[in-house]
Amino acid sequence: PEGWKCRWVVKGYLEPVTEGQMNSAATTSLASCRLVLGVAHERGWEVHTADVGQAFLNARLELNPGQQPVWVVPPPEAKCPPGSLWALEKALYGLRGAPAAWQEELTRTMEDLGWQASAIDSCLFVHPEGGLVCVHVDDLMAAGPKENLKELFEGLRAKYKITGRAVSETTGEEEPLGPEEQAWYRKALGKLAWCDRGDLRLVVVKASQRLGKASQADVDNLRGVWKYA
């Protein structure tokens, strides 16, 4: 039927394990996420979140000297002659090395766009003219001056399918909740404000703008912040 999608996933568990080969992708630390939010608050930067669609499929499989390509059996729907094999040029879901290949691909792209990986956290990228980006596999959180972020996302969208928005942006006004829910929102926000942490101040300021008109989405967001805190 129209609108259905399918994804070809290889049986990576059948792939031989190479000793010393790095297959997994590093993930950003919670400290780096807090650093990005804290610096954004102190410097008045915009904060954006983004997701890379079908991230692993963008990663090219770079072969080291002497390394053999990855051979896979074509799916039956391809109707290839019996005994046919395909040599992969890009990563597929299910492949052991797909996460590491994607991280190398994204790192190269970020460096081409002028962002350098931190020596402390390889998933934290720094722009020399101001800006921080932390990466969790295919999820990004970026903070920086408006022009730097605009150039960053324009460069990423030129290569990948990117979806995302500014943290302060809303998708539309919802019906405000009743008095009891508004009271809970006010109380929960007050307790959060007492934490007085740099990585939470921007969130508290934005959430306080919804006092008296909080929607269910605002309540869900505030609960999410409490889980983070």
Disulfide bonds with the S-S distance in Angstrom:
none
